Amino acid sequence: MLAPLALASCSNDNDSSDSANSAKLEVRLMDAPGDFRTVVLDVQKIEVHLKEEKDPAVYQLLPFKAQTINVLDYVNGKSALLVSTDFTPGDLSEIRLQLGPDSYVIGRDGQRYDLKTPSGQTSGVKLKLDKASLQARQTFQLLLDFDVAKSIVERGNWKPGNDKKERYLLKPVIRVVAQDIAGGLRGTVTPAAALPQVLAIRSSITVPDTFSTAADASGAFQLSGIPSGTYRVEFFPTTTAPTGQPAYRVVTRTGITVTNNQVSELGQTTLN
């Protein structure tokens, strides 16, 4: 990435009615390495097609800020979070990437070579989805695995000294891994009267994700549909302790592990 990713909001407020009835959709990008120093994709738009939509030309635009991405930054298990948004539950049939004119590579020789992407710049790069069904209160992830070695093709008639812009074509080969992310985290706080906001921040990735909820009047809280990983959980009291009682304090717990398809028990957290 030429600058820190300007991402769609990753917050998840479980108290809102909209959030309670919606799914969470994530789109991530990772890369299989190739023989280049840098591979930059100019991604302009990300769209999805719904199975219930009968018109094949109608796509739903996802909240994504156009940006250039060096995909070689996301290898060996790292991934770039491109989209994280609430989404109406239902089935997806296709995801489409619209690429701009500014994709390029830097070769092992240190030279920059522009990438021509004729299909990506017109109709977009279309990727079929199988079994992509979004459920309420769960997170569904589309992981785009970009294969550099297969996607960048050298023209057979190019020779050193020719126009550098004509050396490589971009013919994207992208494998889509579609999966439910059904991890969860729950616990209690004491005193319950502190009514804290609860933030779960996944710090085990390149760009942290933040999910939020609030403890109820009994002190209980639960976050559902969050990705597996290592989190720190922060508690922010929203009330003041009565006179004569210890003050409520902000508390941070670290090293909290969430596993896919399991609800992790955080136990009790004391706020005074």
N, C-alpha and C positions, 0 to 999 in steps of 0.2 A: 504494500500500500504506500502510495506516495505521501499520504498524510493519514492520521488516525481515521478509521472508518467513521463516516457520518451515517449512523444507522437509524433505522426506525426505532421508536421507543420499545424498550424491553420490559417495562413495568407491567405488573399483573395485579390488579386490585380486585380481590375476591369478594369485596363488599358490594360492588355495583351489580345491579340486576343484569346489565348487559354482559358483564364478565361471567356471571354465574351461568348464563345460557349459551355462551359461545365457546368455541374451541380456540386454541392457540396454534397458529401456523408459523413455523420457522423455515427459512431457506438458508442453507449454508453451502459454502464452496470450499472444496479441498482439491489437492493436485497430486497427480503422479508425476514425478520429476522427469525432465527432459534435458537434452544437451545444450542448455542455454544459461547465460548468467541471469537474465531477467526475461519474464514473459508477462506483458501487461495487456489486460483485457479492458476495453472501453465499454462498460456495461451501462446502457441508457435506461432500460425499463425491464421489469420483471412482471409477467402476467400469468394468470392461470385460467384454464378453461374448465367449466363445471360440467359434469356428466349430464345434469338435467337441462343444460342449455343446448337446445336443438340446432341453433345456428353455429356452424363451425367457425365462423368469422368473429364471433363475439367472445372477447376475453375480459377478465376482471383484472384491473391494474392493482398491483400490490404497492404499499407505501415504501418506496425505495428511492434514495437519492442517487442520481446518476454520478458515477465515479469510475476512475481507473484503478484497477486492482492488479498488483503483481502476484500472480498465482503461485509463484515459487516461494512466497512467504508462508504458504499453507501446505506443508508436506509433513510426513511423519506424525500423523495424527492431529495436526493443527487444522482448524477450519475457520473461515471468515463468516461471521454472522451477517447476512445480507438483509434479511427481513425477519422481524418478530412482531406479529400483529394478531389481534383478536379477529376471528373469522367465523362465519356462520357454519355450523356443522353440516356436513354433506360430503359428496364424493367428487374428487377431482379427476379429470381425464388427461390433462396435459399442462405442462409449464413451458412458457416461452420467454427466451432472453432476447432482447433487442440490443444489438451491438452497434456502437458508433464507429467513426472512421479513424479513431486514434489508438487502435491496438498496435503493439509493436513488440519486437524481441530485441535483446542485446545478446549477440553471439559470443562464443568463447574468444573471438578475435577482438572483442570490445566495441564492435560496430553496431549501430542501430539499424534495424531493418523493419520497415513498416509491414504490417500484415493486411493483406487484402481479404475482406470478408464479404463477398458479394451477397450471399444468401442471408447472412446474419444482419446485414444492413437494410434489407428489404422486408422479407416476410418474418425474419427472426429465426432463432435457433429453437426448434420445437422438439420437446422431449415428452414421449408418451409415459403415462403413469398407470401402473396396475395396483389395485388394492390400496388406493389412496383415499381412505375414508376418515373424515374428521369427526370426532365425537365431542359432545359438550363436556367442558371442564377437563379436557385432556389436551396435551401438546402433541402436535404431529409435525414431524421434521422431514423436509426434502433435502437430502445431502447430495450435492452435485459434484461428482468426482471427475474432474477435468484431466484428460490424458494428453499431456503435452507432446509426447513422442509421436502419437498418432494424429494429433490435431494440426500440427504445423508441418506443411508439405513444401519441400524445396522444388522449384521449377526445374525440370530436367534440362532445359536449354540455357540456364543462367550460368554465367562465367564471371570470375573476378574482373572488375572494371566496368561491368554493366551497372545499370541503375539499381541502387540498393533497394529501392522500393519495390522492385519486381522479383526479388529473390524468393520470398516465401508467401504461401497462401495459408489462410486460416480456415480449416475445415473441421469445426469443433466435433470432437468425440467425447461425449459426456455420459457417464453412467449415473443413473439416478437411484439412490437408496431411499426408499420411502418407509418410514417407521413411526409407530406410536411411541410417545415418550410419556410414560404413566407413573413416574416417580412421585413421591410425596414426602411431606415433612410435617410433623405435628408435635405439640407439646402443650405445656401450661406455664403460666406466670403467676407469681405471688409477690405482693398483694394483687389480687384481681382488680382492685379499685384503681390501679395505675392505668388500666385500659391502654396498653402500649400499641403503637404501630410496630409491625414486625417486618423487617427487610431480610430476605435471603439473597445473598450475593454470591454468584458462582464465580470464583476466582481462579479456577483451574483451566481457564481458556484464555485465548489471546485478548479478547475484548469481553470484560465481565458482563454477565446478565444479572439483572436485578428483578426480583419478584417480591410483592408486598401483600400484606393482609393486616388484620387487627385482631387482637385478642377480644373475646366476648366478655360478658359480665361475670362469667364463672372463671375467667382466666385462661380458657382454652383457645387454641388457634390451630389452623391447618392450612397448608399450601398444597394444592393438588396440580397434577399435570406439569411438573417441573423436570427438567432434564437431569440425568445422572451427572455426578461430579462432586467436587469438594466445595463446600460453601462456608462463608462466615455469616452468622445470623446476628442482626443488630436489633435491639429493643429500645424504643423511644417512648417513654411515658407521656401521655397526653393530659394527665391531671396532676394536681399537687397534693402531696400527703397532708392529712389533717394536722393541725397544730399539736405538738407534743409527740408526734410519731417521726421515725426516721424518714428523711427525704427520699423520694424515688430517684433513681439514677439510671443513666443510659448504660446498658450492658451489651457487650459484644462477646459472642462465642465463636470460636474458630475450629477449623478442621472437622466440620460436620459433613459426613458422607451421605449422599443420596444415591440409591441404586434404582435402575429402571425397573418398573413394575412392582416396586415395593414402597411402603410408607415407612420412613425412618422415624423412630421415636426419639425426640430430643429431651424428653423428661421435663422436670420442673426447673424454671429459671427464676431466681430471686432478684428483685429490682430494688431492694433497700438494704 
